[in-house]
């Protein structure tokens, strides 16, 4: 019985810097927040995420 050979595929890597990723996530979170009506709990979670991303971006920029 033959065992299947594993073909080593390269893992796709994100070419963006951590700062660019955080900025993209912040933009997406802001877009989601201004979207259609959301439950209060979800709006709070998104607002918390925006706050965390803003703090992360400011630490990455310094």
C-alpha positions as CSV (number, residue, x, y, z in Angstrom):
1,X,0.0,0.0,0.0
2,X,1.4,3.4,-1.0
3,X,1.3,6.3,1.3
4,X,0.3,9.6,-0.3
5,X,3.3,11.9,-0.7
6,X,2.8,15.3,0.8
7,X,3.4,18.1,-1.6
8,X,4.9,21.0,0.3
9,X,3.0,24.0,-0.7
10,X,4.2,27.4,0.4
11,X,2.0,29.0,3.0
12,X,0.5,32.2,1.6
13,X,1.9,35.2,3.4
14,X,0.3,38.6,3.8
15,X,2.5,41.2,2.1
16,X,1.1,44.0,4.3
17,X,3.0,45.3,7.3
18,X,1.3,45.0,10.8
19,X,0.5,48.7,10.6
20,X,-1.2,48.3,7.2
21,X,-3.2,45.3,8.5
22,X,-4.4,47.2,11.6
23,X,-5.4,50.2,9.4
24,X,-7.3,47.9,7.1
25,X,-9.1,46.2,10.0
26,X,-9.9,49.7,11.4
27,X,-11.4,50.8,8.2
28,X,-13.5,47.6,7.9
29,X,-14.7,48.0,11.5
30,X,-15.7,51.6,10.9
31,X,-17.6,50.6,7.7
32,X,-19.4,47.9,9.6
33,X,-20.4,50.3,12.4
34,X,-22.0,52.8,10.0
35,X,-23.8,50.0,8.1
36,X,-27.4,48.9,8.6
37,X,-28.9,48.9,12.0
38,X,-27.1,46.6,14.5
39,X,-28.0,45.4,17.9
40,X,-26.6,47.5,20.7
41,X,-24.3,44.6,21.9
42,X,-22.8,44.3,18.4
43,X,-22.3,48.0,18.1
44,X,-20.5,48.0,21.5
45,X,-18.2,45.1,20.3
46,X,-17.3,46.9,17.1
47,X,-16.7,50.2,19.1
48,X,-14.4,48.3,21.5
49,X,-12.6,46.8,18.5
50,X,-12.1,50.2,17.0
51,X,-10.7,51.5,20.3
52,X,-8.3,48.6,20.5
53,X,-7.2,49.0,16.8
54,X,-6.6,52.7,17.3
55,X,-4.4,52.0,20.3
56,X,-2.5,49.3,18.4
57,X,-2.0,51.7,15.4
58,X,-0.7,54.5,17.6
59,X,1.8,52.0,19.2
60,X,2.9,50.7,15.8
61,X,3.4,54.3,14.5
62,X,5.7,55.3,17.4
